[in-house]
Protein backbone atom coordinates (compact mmCIF):
# COMPACT_ATOMS: atom_id res chain seq x y z
CA UNK A 1 0.00 0.00 0.00
CA UNK A 2 2.86 2.36 0.89
CA UNK A 3 4.52 1.62 -2.46
CA UNK A 4 1.36 2.41 -4.38
CA UNK A 5 0.92 5.69 -2.50
CA UNK A 6 4.51 6.67 -3.23
CA UNK A 7 4.09 5.66 -6.87
CA UNK A 8 0.90 7.71 -7.30
CA UNK A 9 2.08 10.72 -5.20
CA UNK A 10 5.90 10.84 -5.40
CA UNK A 11 7.97 13.66 -3.92
CA UNK A 12 7.34 17.00 -5.67
CA UNK A 13 3.92 15.54 -6.43
CA UNK A 14 1.25 17.10 -8.66
CA UNK A 15 -1.15 18.03 -5.85
CA UNK A 16 1.47 20.29 -4.22
CA UNK A 17 2.23 21.89 -7.59
CA UNK A 18 -1.45 22.42 -8.26
CA UNK A 19 -1.80 24.00 -4.82
CA UNK A 20 1.03 26.40 -5.67
CA UNK A 21 -0.64 27.24 -8.97
CA UNK A 22 -3.91 27.87 -7.20
CA UNK A 23 -2.21 30.15 -4.68
CA UNK A 24 -0.45 32.01 -7.48
CA UNK A 25 -3.65 32.42 -9.48
CA UNK A 26 -5.47 33.59 -6.32
CA UNK A 27 -2.82 36.29 -5.86
CA UNK A 28 -2.67 37.33 -9.51
CA UNK A 29 -6.37 37.24 -10.43
CA UNK A 30 -7.29 40.47 -8.56
CA UNK A 31 -4.43 42.28 -10.28
CA UNK A 32 -5.69 41.20 -13.71
CA UNK A 33 -9.06 42.74 -12.89
CA UNK A 34 -7.43 45.87 -11.45
CA UNK A 35 -4.95 46.32 -14.31
CA UNK A 36 -7.26 48.27 -16.72
CA UNK A 37 -8.33 50.69 -13.96
CA UNK A 38 -4.72 51.09 -12.74
CA UNK A 39 -3.47 51.80 -16.27
CA UNK A 40 -6.22 54.38 -16.90
CA UNK A 41 -5.51 56.00 -13.52
CA UNK A 42 -1.77 56.21 -14.25
CA UNK A 43 -2.28 57.59 -17.77
CA UNK A 44 -5.07 60.08 -17.09
CA UNK A 45 -4.36 61.12 -13.47
CA UNK A 46 -0.81 60.43 -12.29
CA UNK A 47 0.95 61.29 -15.57
CA UNK A 48 -0.82 64.67 -16.04
CA UNK A 49 -0.04 65.60 -12.41
CA UNK A 50 3.64 64.70 -12.83
CA UNK A 51 3.79 66.49 -16.20
CA UNK A 52 2.21 69.65 -14.73
CA UNK A 53 4.74 69.70 -11.90
CA UNK A 54 7.58 69.28 -14.41
CA UNK A 55 6.12 71.96 -16.72
CA UNK A 56 5.94 74.45 -13.84
CA UNK A 57 9.75 74.73 -13.94
CA UNK A 58 9.69 75.96 -17.56
CA UNK A 59 8.68 79.08 -19.44
CA UNK A 60 6.57 77.90 -22.38
CA UNK A 61 4.00 79.53 -24.65
CA UNK A 62 2.46 76.21 -25.67
CA UNK A 63 3.98 76.21 -29.16
CA UNK A 64 7.70 76.97 -29.17
CA UNK A 65 10.65 75.62 -27.24
CA UNK A 66 10.50 75.29 -23.48
CA UNK A 67 12.94 77.36 -21.44
CA UNK A 68 14.12 76.13 -18.04
CA UNK A 69 13.49 78.78 -15.36
CA UNK A 70 13.65 76.61 -12.25
CA UNK A 71 11.66 78.19 -9.42
CA UNK A 72 11.20 81.43 -11.38
CA UNK A 73 7.47 80.82 -11.97
CA UNK A 74 6.92 80.21 -8.27
CA UNK A 75 8.87 83.33 -7.25
CA UNK A 76 6.80 85.43 -9.65
CA UNK A 77 3.62 83.79 -8.42
CA UNK A 78 4.29 84.53 -4.75
CA UNK A 79 5.16 88.15 -5.62
CA UNK A 80 1.87 88.60 -7.53
CA UNK A 81 -1.09 90.47 -6.02
CA UNK A 82 -3.45 88.48 -8.25
CA UNK A 83 -2.29 85.25 -6.61
CA UNK A 84 -3.13 86.52 -3.12
CA UNK A 85 -6.51 87.79 -4.32
CA UNK A 86 -7.22 84.33 -5.78
CA UNK A 87 -6.03 82.66 -2.58
CA UNK A 88 -8.25 84.89 -0.43
CA UNK A 89 -11.26 84.20 -2.65
CA UNK A 90 -10.61 80.45 -2.51
CA UNK A 91 -10.50 80.70 1.27
CA UNK A 92 -13.88 82.49 1.24
CA UNK A 93 -15.29 79.78 -1.04
CA UNK A 94 -14.01 77.12 1.37
CA UNK A 95 -15.45 78.80 4.48
CA UNK A 96 -18.93 79.47 3.04
CA UNK A 97 -19.14 76.13 1.22
CA UNK A 98 -18.87 74.43 4.62
CA UNK A 99 -22.49 75.57 5.10
CA UNK A 100 -23.58 73.05 2.45
CA UNK A 101 -23.32 69.82 4.55
CA UNK A 102 -25.33 71.05 7.59
CA UNK A 103 -27.97 72.76 5.41
CA UNK A 104 -28.15 69.66 3.20
CA UNK A 105 -28.61 67.52 6.33
CA UNK A 106 -31.40 69.78 7.60
CA UNK A 107 -33.24 69.59 4.26
CA UNK A 108 -32.73 65.81 4.10
CA UNK A 109 -34.22 65.41 7.59
CA UNK A 110 -37.19 67.53 6.51
CA UNK A 111 -37.71 65.53 3.30
CA UNK A 112 -37.25 62.13 4.95
CA UNK A 113 -40.92 61.92 5.91
CA UNK A 114 -43.86 59.90 4.71
CA UNK A 115 -46.05 62.84 3.74
CA UNK A 116 -48.34 63.16 0.75
CA UNK A 117 -46.65 65.05 -2.08
CA UNK A 118 -43.15 64.80 -0.56
CA UNK A 119 -41.77 63.28 -3.79
CA UNK A 120 -42.64 66.44 -5.70
CA UNK A 121 -40.88 68.54 -3.06
CA UNK A 122 -37.84 66.21 -3.25
CA UNK A 123 -37.65 66.66 -7.01
CA UNK A 124 -37.67 70.46 -6.61
CA UNK A 125 -34.75 70.30 -4.17
CA UNK A 126 -32.97 67.78 -6.43
CA UNK A 127 -33.31 70.01 -9.52
CA UNK A 128 -30.24 72.27 -8.92
CA UNK A 129 -27.94 69.23 -8.83
CA UNK A 130 -29.09 68.08 -12.27
CA UNK A 131 -28.62 71.31 -14.22
CA UNK A 132 -25.23 72.47 -15.50
CA UNK A 133 -23.05 74.90 -13.56
CA UNK A 134 -23.08 77.16 -16.62
CA UNK A 135 -26.88 77.31 -16.47
CA UNK A 136 -26.71 78.07 -12.73
CA UNK A 137 -24.28 80.90 -13.48
CA UNK A 138 -26.54 82.40 -16.16
CA UNK A 139 -29.63 82.13 -13.92
CA UNK A 140 -27.89 83.91 -11.05
CA UNK A 141 -26.44 86.54 -13.40
CA UNK A 142 -30.02 87.39 -14.40
CA UNK A 143 -31.11 87.17 -10.76
CA UNK A 144 -28.50 89.80 -9.75
CA UNK A 145 -29.09 92.08 -12.77
CA UNK A 146 -29.58 95.67 -11.46
CA UNK A 147 -32.21 96.44 -14.14
CA UNK A 148 -34.63 93.51 -14.06
CA UNK A 149 -33.18 90.95 -11.62
CA UNK A 150 -35.42 89.53 -8.90
CA UNK A 151 -32.82 90.32 -6.24
CA UNK A 152 -32.95 94.06 -6.93
CA UNK A 153 -36.72 93.99 -7.39
CA UNK A 154 -36.91 92.57 -3.86
CA UNK A 155 -34.56 95.29 -2.59
CA UNK A 156 -36.69 97.93 -4.30
CA UNK A 157 -39.81 96.62 -2.61
CA UNK A 158 -38.04 97.17 0.72
CA UNK A 159 -37.20 100.76 -0.24
CA UNK A 160 -33.51 100.05 -0.93
CA UNK A 161 -31.40 101.14 -3.88
CA UNK A 162 -30.47 98.45 -6.46
CA UNK A 163 -27.00 96.90 -6.09
CA UNK A 164 -24.98 95.68 -9.06
CA UNK A 165 -23.62 92.62 -7.22
CA UNK A 166 -21.45 91.33 -10.07
CA UNK A 167 -19.98 94.76 -10.78
CA UNK A 168 -19.10 95.53 -7.18
CA UNK A 169 -15.64 94.45 -5.99
CA UNK A 170 -16.87 94.16 -2.41
CA UNK A 171 -19.87 91.89 -3.06
CA UNK A 172 -19.05 89.97 -6.24
CA UNK A 173 -17.30 86.99 -4.63
CA UNK A 174 -20.12 86.49 -2.12
CA UNK A 175 -22.67 86.64 -4.95
CA UNK A 176 -20.87 83.90 -6.90
CA UNK A 177 -20.46 81.76 -3.76
CA UNK A 178 -24.22 81.99 -3.13
CA UNK A 179 -24.79 80.71 -6.67
CA UNK A 180 -22.38 77.82 -6.04
CA UNK A 181 -24.01 76.89 -2.75
CA UNK A 182 -27.37 76.25 -4.44
CA UNK A 183 -26.32 73.01 -6.29
CA UNK A 184 -23.82 72.03 -3.58
CA UNK A 185 -26.52 71.98 -0.89
CA UNK A 186 -28.63 69.86 -3.22
CA UNK A 187 -25.77 67.35 -3.62
CA UNK A 188 -25.22 67.09 0.15
CA UNK A 189 -28.97 66.65 0.62
CA UNK A 190 -28.93 63.65 -1.75
CA UNK A 191 -26.02 62.06 0.15
CA UNK A 192 -27.81 62.45 3.48
CA UNK A 193 -31.12 61.18 2.11
CA UNK A 194 -29.31 58.04 0.97
CA UNK A 195 -27.74 57.70 4.41
CA UNK A 196 -31.08 58.20 6.19
CA UNK A 197 -32.64 55.44 4.09
CA UNK A 198 -29.91 53.06 5.28
CA UNK A 199 -30.21 53.68 9.02
CA UNK A 200 -30.34 50.60 11.24
CA UNK A 201 -34.02 50.26 12.32
CA UNK A 202 -33.06 48.12 15.32
CA UNK A 203 -30.89 50.90 16.76
CA UNK A 204 -33.66 53.44 16.20
CA UNK A 205 -36.21 51.21 17.91
CA UNK A 206 -33.90 50.51 20.85
CA UNK A 207 -33.27 54.25 21.25
CA UNK A 208 -37.01 54.95 21.25
CA UNK A 209 -37.54 52.32 23.94
CA UNK A 210 -34.81 54.02 26.02
CA UNK A 211 -36.66 57.32 25.71
CA UNK A 212 -34.40 59.05 23.15
CA UNK A 213 -36.29 61.76 21.26
CA UNK A 214 -35.62 64.60 18.84
CA UNK A 215 -32.15 66.10 19.49
CA UNK A 216 -30.89 63.17 21.57
CA UNK A 217 -31.98 60.75 18.86
CA UNK A 218 -30.34 62.88 16.19
CA UNK A 219 -27.07 63.45 18.06
CA UNK A 220 -26.46 60.00 19.54
CA UNK A 221 -28.16 57.63 17.07
CA UNK A 222 -28.66 59.22 13.64
CA UNK A 223 -25.52 61.31 13.16
CA UNK A 224 -23.05 58.49 14.10
CA UNK A 225 -24.67 56.32 11.42
CA UNK A 226 -24.35 59.17 8.91
CA UNK A 227 -20.55 59.44 9.27
CA UNK A 228 -19.83 57.90 5.83
CA UNK A 229 -22.23 60.35 4.17
CA UNK A 230 -20.73 63.24 6.17
CA UNK A 231 -17.22 62.22 5.13
CA UNK A 232 -18.12 62.15 1.42
CA UNK A 233 -20.11 65.40 1.70
CA UNK A 234 -17.23 67.32 3.32
CA UNK A 235 -14.54 65.97 0.98
CA UNK A 236 -16.60 66.71 -2.14
CA UNK A 237 -17.54 70.15 -0.79
CA UNK A 238 -13.90 71.02 -0.11
CA UNK A 239 -12.85 69.88 -3.57
CA UNK A 240 -15.74 71.85 -5.13
CA UNK A 241 -14.76 74.99 -3.24
CA UNK A 242 -11.08 74.79 -4.16
CA UNK A 243 -11.60 73.99 -7.84
CA UNK A 244 -14.39 76.55 -8.35
CA UNK A 245 -14.12 77.66 -11.97
CA UNK A 246 -17.36 77.34 -13.97
CA UNK A 247 -19.36 79.97 -12.12
CA UNK A 248 -16.49 82.48 -12.05
CA UNK A 249 -15.90 82.03 -15.79
CA UNK A 250 -19.62 82.28 -16.61
CA UNK A 251 -20.67 85.12 -14.32
CA UNK A 252 -17.69 87.52 -14.18
CA UNK A 253 -14.63 86.05 -15.96
CA UNK A 254 -12.66 87.00 -12.84
CA UNK A 255 -13.89 90.61 -12.82
CA UNK A 256 -14.43 93.33 -12.00
CA UNK A 257 -10.68 94.06 -12.27
CA UNK A 258 -9.74 90.58 -11.11
CA UNK A 259 -11.54 90.89 -7.77
CA UNK A 260 -13.50 87.62 -8.13
CA UNK A 261 -10.77 85.43 -9.62
CA UNK A 262 -9.82 82.14 -7.98
CA UNK A 263 -6.79 79.88 -8.40
CA UNK A 264 -8.47 77.61 -10.96
CA UNK A 265 -9.53 80.57 -13.10
CA UNK A 266 -6.13 82.24 -12.74
CA UNK A 267 -4.51 79.03 -13.99
CA UNK A 268 -6.87 78.97 -16.99
CA UNK A 269 -6.38 82.66 -17.78
CA UNK A 270 -2.59 82.53 -17.60
CA UNK A 271 -2.35 79.35 -19.67
CA UNK A 272 -4.98 79.97 -22.36
CA UNK A 273 -5.19 83.76 -22.74
CA UNK A 274 -1.67 84.84 -21.77
CA UNK A 275 0.09 81.80 -23.35
CA UNK A 276 2.09 81.15 -20.17
CA UNK A 277 1.76 77.40 -19.75
CA UNK A 278 4.58 77.10 -17.22
CA UNK A 279 3.21 79.87 -15.02
CA UNK A 280 -0.29 78.39 -15.23
CA UNK A 281 1.15 74.99 -14.27
CA UNK A 282 2.76 76.61 -11.20
CA UNK A 283 -0.67 77.93 -10.13
CA UNK A 284 -2.16 74.47 -10.62
CA UNK A 285 0.59 72.86 -8.52
CA UNK A 286 -0.06 75.26 -5.63
CA UNK A 287 -3.81 74.56 -5.85
CA UNK A 288 -3.12 70.80 -5.96
CA UNK A 289 -0.91 70.99 -2.85
CA UNK A 290 -3.49 73.01 -0.90
CA UNK A 291 -6.18 70.49 -1.82
CA UNK A 292 -3.96 67.52 -0.94
CA UNK A 293 -2.89 68.91 2.43
CA UNK A 294 -6.45 69.69 3.48
CA UNK A 295 -7.92 66.37 2.37
CA UNK A 296 -5.00 64.37 3.85
CA UNK A 297 -5.48 66.14 7.18
CA UNK A 298 -9.22 65.48 7.11
CA UNK A 299 -8.67 61.79 6.24
CA UNK A 300 -6.20 61.48 9.12
CA UNK A 301 -8.72 63.02 11.54
CA UNK A 302 -11.48 60.71 10.33
CA UNK A 303 -9.36 57.56 10.59
CA UNK A 304 -8.13 58.61 14.02
CA UNK A 305 -11.67 59.18 15.31
CA UNK A 306 -12.80 55.78 13.96
CA UNK A 307 -9.92 54.01 15.70
C-alpha positions as CSV (number, residue, x, y, z in Angstrom):
1,X,0.0,0.0,0.0
2,X,2.9,2.4,0.9
3,X,4.5,1.6,-2.5
4,X,1.4,2.4,-4.4
5,X,0.9,5.7,-2.5
6,X,4.5,6.7,-3.2
7,X,4.1,5.7,-6.9
8,X,0.9,7.7,-7.3
9,X,2.1,10.7,-5.2
10,X,5.9,10.8,-5.4
11,X,8.0,13.7,-3.9
12,X,7.3,17.0,-5.7
13,X,3.9,15.5,-6.4
14,X,1.2,17.1,-8.7
15,X,-1.1,18.0,-5.9
16,X,1.5,20.3,-4.2
17,X,2.2,21.9,-7.6
18,X,-1.4,22.4,-8.3
19,X,-1.8,24.0,-4.8
20,X,1.0,26.4,-5.7
21,X,-0.6,27.2,-9.0
22,X,-3.9,27.9,-7.2
23,X,-2.2,30.1,-4.7
24,X,-0.4,32.0,-7.5
25,X,-3.6,32.4,-9.5
26,X,-5.5,33.6,-6.3
27,X,-2.8,36.3,-5.9
28,X,-2.7,37.3,-9.5
29,X,-6.4,37.2,-10.4
30,X,-7.3,40.5,-8.6
31,X,-4.4,42.3,-10.3
32,X,-5.7,41.2,-13.7
33,X,-9.1,42.7,-12.9
34,X,-7.4,45.9,-11.4
35,X,-5.0,46.3,-14.3
36,X,-7.3,48.3,-16.7
37,X,-8.3,50.7,-14.0
38,X,-4.7,51.1,-12.7
39,X,-3.5,51.8,-16.3
40,X,-6.2,54.4,-16.9
41,X,-5.5,56.0,-13.5
42,X,-1.8,56.2,-14.3
43,X,-2.3,57.6,-17.8
44,X,-5.1,60.1,-17.1
45,X,-4.4,61.1,-13.5
46,X,-0.8,60.4,-12.3
47,X,1.0,61.3,-15.6
48,X,-0.8,64.7,-16.0
49,X,0.0,65.6,-12.4
50,X,3.6,64.7,-12.8
51,X,3.8,66.5,-16.2
52,X,2.2,69.7,-14.7
53,X,4.7,69.7,-11.9
54,X,7.6,69.3,-14.4
55,X,6.1,72.0,-16.7
56,X,5.9,74.5,-13.8
57,X,9.7,74.7,-13.9
58,X,9.7,76.0,-17.6
59,X,8.7,79.1,-19.4
60,X,6.6,77.9,-22.4
61,X,4.0,79.5,-24.6
62,X,2.5,76.2,-25.7
63,X,4.0,76.2,-29.2
64,X,7.7,77.0,-29.2
65,X,10.7,75.6,-27.2
66,X,10.5,75.3,-23.5
67,X,12.9,77.4,-21.4
68,X,14.1,76.1,-18.0
69,X,13.5,78.8,-15.4
70,X,13.6,76.6,-12.2
71,X,11.7,78.2,-9.4
72,X,11.2,81.4,-11.4
73,X,7.5,80.8,-12.0
74,X,6.9,80.2,-8.3
75,X,8.9,83.3,-7.2
76,X,6.8,85.4,-9.7
77,X,3.6,83.8,-8.4
78,X,4.3,84.5,-4.8
79,X,5.2,88.1,-5.6
80,X,1.9,88.6,-7.5
81,X,-1.1,90.5,-6.0
82,X,-3.4,88.5,-8.2
83,X,-2.3,85.2,-6.6
84,X,-3.1,86.5,-3.1
85,X,-6.5,87.8,-4.3
86,X,-7.2,84.3,-5.8
87,X,-6.0,82.7,-2.6
88,X,-8.3,84.9,-0.4
89,X,-11.3,84.2,-2.7
90,X,-10.6,80.4,-2.5
91,X,-10.5,80.7,1.3
92,X,-13.9,82.5,1.2
93,X,-15.3,79.8,-1.0
94,X,-14.0,77.1,1.4
95,X,-15.5,78.8,4.5
96,X,-18.9,79.5,3.0
97,X,-19.1,76.1,1.2
98,X,-18.9,74.4,4.6
99,X,-22.5,75.6,5.1
100,X,-23.6,73.1,2.5
101,X,-23.3,69.8,4.6
102,X,-25.3,71.1,7.6
103,X,-28.0,72.8,5.4
104,X,-28.1,69.7,3.2
105,X,-28.6,67.5,6.3
106,X,-31.4,69.8,7.6
107,X,-33.2,69.6,4.3
108,X,-32.7,65.8,4.1
109,X,-34.2,65.4,7.6
110,X,-37.2,67.5,6.5
111,X,-37.7,65.5,3.3
112,X,-37.2,62.1,5.0
113,X,-40.9,61.9,5.9
114,X,-43.9,59.9,4.7
115,X,-46.1,62.8,3.7
116,X,-48.3,63.2,0.7
117,X,-46.6,65.1,-2.1
118,X,-43.1,64.8,-0.6
119,X,-41.8,63.3,-3.8
120,X,-42.6,66.4,-5.7
121,X,-40.9,68.5,-3.1
122,X,-37.8,66.2,-3.2
123,X,-37.6,66.7,-7.0
124,X,-37.7,70.5,-6.6
125,X,-34.8,70.3,-4.2
126,X,-33.0,67.8,-6.4
127,X,-33.3,70.0,-9.5
128,X,-30.2,72.3,-8.9
129,X,-27.9,69.2,-8.8
130,X,-29.1,68.1,-12.3
131,X,-28.6,71.3,-14.2
132,X,-25.2,72.5,-15.5
133,X,-23.0,74.9,-13.6
134,X,-23.1,77.2,-16.6
135,X,-26.9,77.3,-16.5
136,X,-26.7,78.1,-12.7
137,X,-24.3,80.9,-13.5
138,X,-26.5,82.4,-16.2
139,X,-29.6,82.1,-13.9
140,X,-27.9,83.9,-11.0
141,X,-26.4,86.5,-13.4
142,X,-30.0,87.4,-14.4
143,X,-31.1,87.2,-10.8
144,X,-28.5,89.8,-9.8
145,X,-29.1,92.1,-12.8
146,X,-29.6,95.7,-11.5
147,X,-32.2,96.4,-14.1
148,X,-34.6,93.5,-14.1
149,X,-33.2,90.9,-11.6
150,X,-35.4,89.5,-8.9
151,X,-32.8,90.3,-6.2
152,X,-32.9,94.1,-6.9
153,X,-36.7,94.0,-7.4
154,X,-36.9,92.6,-3.9
155,X,-34.6,95.3,-2.6
156,X,-36.7,97.9,-4.3
157,X,-39.8,96.6,-2.6
158,X,-38.0,97.2,0.7
159,X,-37.2,100.8,-0.2
160,X,-33.5,100.0,-0.9
161,X,-31.4,101.1,-3.9
162,X,-30.5,98.4,-6.5
163,X,-27.0,96.9,-6.1
164,X,-25.0,95.7,-9.1
165,X,-23.6,92.6,-7.2
166,X,-21.5,91.3,-10.1
167,X,-20.0,94.8,-10.8
168,X,-19.1,95.5,-7.2
169,X,-15.6,94.4,-6.0
170,X,-16.9,94.2,-2.4
171,X,-19.9,91.9,-3.1
172,X,-19.0,90.0,-6.2
173,X,-17.3,87.0,-4.6
174,X,-20.1,86.5,-2.1
175,X,-22.7,86.6,-4.9
176,X,-20.9,83.9,-6.9
177,X,-20.5,81.8,-3.8
178,X,-24.2,82.0,-3.1
179,X,-24.8,80.7,-6.7
180,X,-22.4,77.8,-6.0
181,X,-24.0,76.9,-2.7
182,X,-27.4,76.2,-4.4
183,X,-26.3,73.0,-6.3
184,X,-23.8,72.0,-3.6
185,X,-26.5,72.0,-0.9
186,X,-28.6,69.9,-3.2
187,X,-25.8,67.4,-3.6
188,X,-25.2,67.1,0.2
189,X,-29.0,66.6,0.6
190,X,-28.9,63.6,-1.8
191,X,-26.0,62.1,0.1
192,X,-27.8,62.5,3.5
193,X,-31.1,61.2,2.1
194,X,-29.3,58.0,1.0
195,X,-27.7,57.7,4.4
196,X,-31.1,58.2,6.2
197,X,-32.6,55.4,4.1
198,X,-29.9,53.1,5.3
199,X,-30.2,53.7,9.0
200,X,-30.3,50.6,11.2
201,X,-34.0,50.3,12.3
202,X,-33.1,48.1,15.3
203,X,-30.9,50.9,16.8
204,X,-33.7,53.4,16.2
205,X,-36.2,51.2,17.9
206,X,-33.9,50.5,20.9
207,X,-33.3,54.3,21.3
208,X,-37.0,55.0,21.3
209,X,-37.5,52.3,23.9
210,X,-34.8,54.0,26.0
211,X,-36.7,57.3,25.7
212,X,-34.4,59.0,23.1
213,X,-36.3,61.8,21.3
214,X,-35.6,64.6,18.8
215,X,-32.1,66.1,19.5
216,X,-30.9,63.2,21.6
217,X,-32.0,60.7,18.9
218,X,-30.3,62.9,16.2
219,X,-27.1,63.5,18.1
220,X,-26.5,60.0,19.5
221,X,-28.2,57.6,17.1
222,X,-28.7,59.2,13.6
223,X,-25.5,61.3,13.2
224,X,-23.1,58.5,14.1
225,X,-24.7,56.3,11.4
226,X,-24.4,59.2,8.9
227,X,-20.6,59.4,9.3
228,X,-19.8,57.9,5.8
229,X,-22.2,60.3,4.2
230,X,-20.7,63.2,6.2
231,X,-17.2,62.2,5.1
232,X,-18.1,62.2,1.4
233,X,-20.1,65.4,1.7
234,X,-17.2,67.3,3.3
235,X,-14.5,66.0,1.0
236,X,-16.6,66.7,-2.1
237,X,-17.5,70.1,-0.8
238,X,-13.9,71.0,-0.1
239,X,-12.8,69.9,-3.6
240,X,-15.7,71.8,-5.1
241,X,-14.8,75.0,-3.2
242,X,-11.1,74.8,-4.2
243,X,-11.6,74.0,-7.8
244,X,-14.4,76.5,-8.4
245,X,-14.1,77.7,-12.0
246,X,-17.4,77.3,-14.0
247,X,-19.4,80.0,-12.1
248,X,-16.5,82.5,-12.0
249,X,-15.9,82.0,-15.8
250,X,-19.6,82.3,-16.6
251,X,-20.7,85.1,-14.3
252,X,-17.7,87.5,-14.2
253,X,-14.6,86.1,-16.0
254,X,-12.7,87.0,-12.8
255,X,-13.9,90.6,-12.8
256,X,-14.4,93.3,-12.0
257,X,-10.7,94.1,-12.3
258,X,-9.7,90.6,-11.1
259,X,-11.5,90.9,-7.8
260,X,-13.5,87.6,-8.1
261,X,-10.8,85.4,-9.6
262,X,-9.8,82.1,-8.0
263,X,-6.8,79.9,-8.4
264,X,-8.5,77.6,-11.0
265,X,-9.5,80.6,-13.1
266,X,-6.1,82.2,-12.7
267,X,-4.5,79.0,-14.0
268,X,-6.9,79.0,-17.0
269,X,-6.4,82.7,-17.8
270,X,-2.6,82.5,-17.6
271,X,-2.3,79.3,-19.7
272,X,-5.0,80.0,-22.4
273,X,-5.2,83.8,-22.7
274,X,-1.7,84.8,-21.8
275,X,0.1,81.8,-23.4
276,X,2.1,81.2,-20.2
277,X,1.8,77.4,-19.8
278,X,4.6,77.1,-17.2
279,X,3.2,79.9,-15.0
280,X,-0.3,78.4,-15.2
281,X,1.1,75.0,-14.3
282,X,2.8,76.6,-11.2
283,X,-0.7,77.9,-10.1
284,X,-2.2,74.5,-10.6
285,X,0.6,72.9,-8.5
286,X,-0.1,75.3,-5.6
287,X,-3.8,74.6,-5.8
288,X,-3.1,70.8,-6.0
289,X,-0.9,71.0,-2.8
290,X,-3.5,73.0,-0.9
291,X,-6.2,70.5,-1.8
292,X,-4.0,67.5,-0.9
293,X,-2.9,68.9,2.4
294,X,-6.5,69.7,3.5
295,X,-7.9,66.4,2.4
296,X,-5.0,64.4,3.8
297,X,-5.5,66.1,7.2
298,X,-9.2,65.5,7.1
299,X,-8.7,61.8,6.2
300,X,-6.2,61.5,9.1
301,X,-8.7,63.0,11.5
302,X,-11.5,60.7,10.3
303,X,-9.4,57.6,10.6
304,X,-8.1,58.6,14.0
305,X,-11.7,59.2,15.3
306,X,-12.8,55.8,14.0
307,X,-9.9,54.0,15.7
